[in-house]
Amino acid sequence: MRKILTLLSILIVALLIVGCSSVSIKEAKSEGYIGKTVTLSGKADNSIKIGSLSGYTIKDKEGESIAVKSDTLAKEGSEVSVKGTIMKDSLFGYYLLAKD
């Protein structure tokens, strides 16, 4: 019984940790998230690969979108969940630096 309670406690803590890192795109595009690791979900679009520069955008159900800098391109139109660090650039604004 004690093993079951310990295992259940570990599972609950793990779910809380994973759930805390998933935010909306609108939330992520704020000063408070710069440099933080988050998971963003949405539909992949606008894939581009020019030399070493590659990425795509994701758009969520609320219509918010963000650029994703990634070595791996998602298939356009597919639903994706991407983990990475929120960055801000004077030219591109907010973007997600994916952990490939």
KAFEN-V292041 format. One line per field, one symbol per residue. phi: phi as a letter, one per 30 degrees, with the letter a starting at -180 (. if undefined). A space follows every 50 residues. Layout:
# KAFEN-V292041
phi: ???
This chain:
# KAFEN-V292041
phi: .ddddddddddddddddddddcbddddddbedceicdbccblcdahdbbb idcblacbbcddjdbadbcadcdddejddbbbcacdbbbddcidacddcd
